[in-house]
Amino acid sequence: MIMMMMMMVMMMMRRRRRMTTTTTMKMTTTTTTMMMMMMMMMMMMMMMMMMMMMMMMMMMMIAFFFYERDQVMKGKKARPPLNNDYNLNSPIN
């Protein structure tokens, strides 16, 4: 992923330099390339963020599931209901 990004950046730089050397309208070309680069970067960032978020969510869910199962196996629920007659963990008894 990072390698790809680097490659993209390098390509962009090279292109920009060539553009600046060749074209008469230097500024416009550079700006456009910059814009493109920015857009790419933004997209990448967004994707990365999304991926990270998804991963985190998945991890959390899995961990919670395991924790819950463990608690149930031990014979007590992870989140007991507050006021039941038969629930000994409850503060209201």
N, C-alpha and C positions, 0 to 999 in steps of 0.2 A: 504494500500500500504506500508506504513512505517512499520507497524506491520509485514507484510510479510517479508520485508527486514530484520528486526531484527531477525525474526525466522530463516531466511536463514543463517544469520551471526552466530547465536548461534549454529546452526547445524554444520556449517562449522568448528567452533572453536572446538566443541566437537570432531568431526571427526578427526581434525588435531591432537588434543591432543592424542587421542586414537592411531592414526597412529604413532605418534612420540614415544609413549610408546611401541607399539607392534613391529613395523617394525625395521629392522636393517638399511635399507636405509632411515634414518630419513629425510635427506635433500630433497631428490627427492619428497617424498610424500608431505612434507610441501609446497614445491615450487608449485607442481601441484595444491594443494588445493588453494593456494594463487592465482594462475593464474585463477582458476575457479571462485573464489570469485571476482576477479578483473573484469573478463569477465561479470559476473552477474551484478555487480555494474554498469559497463559501459552500459550494455544493458538497465538496469533500468533507468539510467540517460538519455540515449538517448530517451527512451520511454517518460519519464517525459517531457523532453524538447519539444519533438514533440507535446505532448498533450497540453503543455502550449502555444506553438506557434499557434496551431490550434485554441485554445480557444480565444487567443488574436485576431487572424485574424477575427474570427466569430464575436466577440464583436465589433471590429472596423467596420466591414461591416454593422452590424445591426445599430450601432450608426449613421453611415454616412447616411444610408438609411433614418433613422428617421429624421435626420437633414435636409436632402434634401427635404423630403416630407413636413416638417414644413415650409421650406422656400417657397416652391411652393404654399402651401396653403395661406401663407401670401401675395403671389403675386409677389415675386421676386425670380429668380433662385439663387441657392447657388453660382454657378460659372457663372457669366455672360460672354458672348463672348465679346471680347475686342472692336472691332470697328464695330458696326452696326449703321445704321442711326437712327433707332427707339429706341436704347438702351440708356437710360439716365444715367446709371451708368458708361458708358464707358468714359475713359479719352480722347480718340480721338473722338471728336464729330464735 
